[in-house]
Amino acid sequence: MNATHAEAPAPLRARFRDGGAQALPDYELLELILFSARPRGDVKPLAKALLKQFGSFAQVIHAEESALR
C-alpha cells in the first residue's frame, strides 16, 4: 500500500524519535516542522527551497518572519 501524504511523516517521526535530530538530514527536519503547518501536500520541495535560500536549518529557524514570506 502506498503511503498518503497524511501518513508520509510517520517514518520521519520514527527516525527522529529513535535517533534524534542527527538521524535526519536538515530537509527532513524541516519537513517535520512544515508538516504541522501544512498537513496536506508534499512539503519536501518547500523544505529544500528554504535550505537553498537560507543555507542551513538553523538559519531557516532563526529567519525573520518577513524573510520567510
SULPE-V38489 format. One record per residue. N is the residue number from 1. RES is the residue in three letters. SS is DSSP state (h for helix, s for strand, l for the rest). NEAR is the number of other ideal C-beta (glycine too) atoms within 10 Angstrom. Layout:
N_RES_SS_NEAR ; N_RES_SS_NEAR
//
This chain:
1_MET_l_4 ; 2_ASN_l_5 ; 3_ALA_l_10 ; 4_THR_l_8 ; 5_HIS_h_13 ; 6_ALA_h_10 ; 7_GLU_h_10 ; 8_ALA_h_16 ; 9_PRO_h_19 ; 10_ALA_h_10 ; 11_PRO_h_11 ; 12_LEU_h_16 ; 13_ARG_h_12 ; 14_ALA_h_11 ; 15_ARG_h_14 ; 16_PHE_h_17 ; 17_ARG_h_9 ; 18_ASP_h_8 ; 19_GLY_h_10 ; 20_GLY_l_9 ; 21_ALA_h_11 ; 22_GLN_h_8 ; 23_ALA_h_14 ; 24_LEU_l_18 ; 25_PRO_l_12 ; 26_ASP_h_17 ; 27_TYR_h_20 ; 28_GLU_h_18 ; 29_LEU_h_20 ; 30_LEU_h_22 ; 31_GLU_h_20 ; 32_LEU_h_17 ; 33_ILE_h_13 ; 34_LEU_h_20 ; 35_PHE_h_21 ; 36_SER_h_9 ; 37_ALA_h_8 ; 38_ARG_l_11 ; 39_PRO_l_11 ; 40_ARG_l_9 ; 41_GLY_l_12 ; 42_ASP_l_13 ; 43_VAL_l_23 ; 44_LYS_h_15 ; 45_PRO_h_10 ; 46_LEU_h_16 ; 47_ALA_h_23 ; 48_LYS_h_14 ; 49_ALA_h_12 ; 50_LEU_h_22 ; 51_LEU_h_18 ; 52_LYS_h_9 ; 53_GLN_h_12 ; 54_PHE_h_16 ; 55_GLY_l_11 ; 56_SER_l_11 ; 57_PHE_h_20 ; 58_ALA_h_10 ; 59_GLN_h_13 ; 60_VAL_h_21 ; 61_ILE_h_12 ; 62_HIS_l_10 ; 63_ALA_l_13 ; 64_GLU_l_7 ; 65_GLU_h_6 ; 66_SER_h_6 ; 67_ALA_h_11 ; 68_LEU_h_10 ; 69_ARG_l_5
//
